Amino acid sequence: MHTDNPEENMTFGELLALIADQQRRLTVLENAFAFLSFCLDEKACQLLIHSLRLESQNQNRDTTLQQHFSHLADALEKRNSFNPPPADIS
């Protein structure tokens, strides 16, 4: 794929491959971010979820982006509400 030189044309297949690669990278980042919430204490995690919910209502954002913020808040809430705190292993 010729993405080093922006003046070169991409084929449709190359563009589709680039989009697919970007989607996979975003999926990895979403999952990594969601799992990082396990490192937060309950209060910090609740604050993060609340902040994401506020962003999902931010009228300066387009509707699709608002939905993505809401989806991420839902995912974090779901992951953290069903998991008891880790057992003390000391």
N, C-alpha and C positions, 0 to 999 in steps of 0.2 A: 504494500500500500504506500502511496506516495503522499504522505502528509507533511514531510519536512519542508517542501517548497509549496507555499500557498498559491503560487501562480500556475502550478500544474493542475490539470483537470482530473477529477476523480471519476471513475466509472460508477454506475449505479450500484453494482455489486460491491465495490470498495466502500461506498457510502453506507450501504446496509451493514457491511461487516464492522465498520467504525461505530455505527449506532448500536449494534448488538454488543460490541465490546464495552461501550460506555454504559449500557444498561446493566451489564454484569458487574462493572466496577461500582455503580451506584448501589446495587443490591448488596455487595460486600460492605460498603460504607454504612448503609442502613442497618445491617445486622450488627456490625461492629459497634455502632453508636447505641443500638438498643441493648446490647450486652454490657456496655460500659455502665449502664444504669445500675447493674448489680453491685458496682463498686461504691455507689452512693448510699448514704444512710437514708432512712425513710423520709425524713424531712426534706433533704436535698432532692430526692427523687420526686416528691410531691410538688416541690417548687418548680422543678424542670417541667413536669407534666402541666402544671398550671400555666407556665410561661408559653409552652407550645399551644395550649388552648387559647390563650390571648392572641397569639400570632394567627391562629386559625380564624379569628374574628376580626383581624386587622383589615379595615376597608382599603388600605393602601396596597394590599396584595390582591392579585387576581384570584378568581374563584378556584382555579385548579390548584394554585399554591396553597390557598387556605385549606383545601381538602387534604393536601399532603401533610400539612402541619397537624391537622386533626387526626389523620391516620397514624402518624408517628406517636402522638399523645395516646391514642387508643392502644397501640402496640406496647408502649412502655407500661401503661397502666395494667394491661392484661398480664404481661410478663412478671410484673412486680407484685400484683395482688394475689396470685396463686402460689407464690413461692415463700415459704417461711424463711426467716432469717437463717443464715448458715449456722450450724451447730458450732459451739466453741470447741476447738480442737487442741486446747492447751492441756 
